[in-house]
């Protein structure tokens, strides 16, 4: 009987949201807001992230619905971390470059959104 209940509860458990291969991100820096592409490649339990065509690169680990990433700016060597909540079709997070503050970033799955003219 316990086995049947376990199977029933397992079937009822919601599936963890998928991390998509491409996103379009909007966020805030200490000076301004930004919009840029993000690509994610999964290798085993590692997540390799590239923002803005490789100007920023990161390595992440997933725990449940959370993705924690350490990143480096390849242009100037600055480093930071970002913590995303993984939701269906989006990543919602905050990041820091070590200046004592945190900044928002929200990424929607897919390419650059079209804008109404």
N, C-alpha and C positions, 0 to 999 in steps of 0.2 A: 504493500500500500504506500509506503514512504517513497518508493521509486516512482510510482505513478504520479504522486503529488509533485515530486521534483521535476519530472518531465513536463507536467502541466505548467509549473511556475517558470521553468526555463523557456518554454514556448511563449509565455506571456511577457517575458522581460524585453524591454525595448532594445533595439539594436543600437550600438554606439554610432554616433555620427561619423561619416567618412571624411577624411581629409582629402580635398580635391587637388588635382595637379596644378591648376592655375587660379589665381585670384586677382582682383583689382582692389588695391588698398587706399584708404583715405585716413590720414592721421595728422598729428600736430607735432611740431618741433618747438623748441624754446622760442623760435623767431617767427615761424609761419606754418601754414597748413600745407599738406602735400597729397598728391595722388600718384600712385605708381604701381607697376605690375609686380606680382609675386608668383614664383613657381616653386613647387614643392615636389621633391623626389623622395620616395620612401625606399629604404634598403634595410630589410629586416625590421629591427626596432628603432632604426635611426631615421631622422627626418632632415633632409638637406634643403635649405631654403635659399632662394636667390631673389633679392629685391632689385628693381631697376636695372635689369640686364646684367647683374653680377657686381654692381658697385657695392652692394651690401650682401654678405653671405653669412649663413648661420647653420648651426647644427642643433637639432632638437630631440627631446625625448617626450613621449606621450605617456600620460597616466590618466586613464579613464577618459573624461571629456576635456582634458587639459593638455596643452602642448607648451613646454618650456623650451626656450631657444636662447642660446648664446650667439651673438653675431659680431662681425667686424666690418668696418667700412674699408674696402680695399684701396680706396683713393687716399685716405689720410691716416689709416691705422687705428681710428677710434673704435672702442668696443662697447657692448651693452648687452642687455637681456630683454626679452619680451616674453610675456605669459599670455597665451591665447586660450579662451574658452572655445571649444569646438562645437559649433552648432550646425544643423543641416544647411549646407550651402554658404556658410560664413565662418570666419574666425573673428572673435571680438577680444581685443586685448589691451594691455598697457605695456609700455616699454620705458626703459631708462638707459641713459648713457653714463650714469654714475655721477650726475650733477646734484643729486639729492631730490630731484623731482621725478614724477612719472607722467607719461603722456599717452593719450588714447590713440589706438589704431583699430580700424574696422575693415575687414576684407570680405568682399563678395566673390563667390565662385564665378569663374569665367573670365572673359577678356574685358577690355575697357568698355565701360557702359556708354551707350549712345546718349547724347544730350539733345534735348529739344531746342530747336532754333527759334 
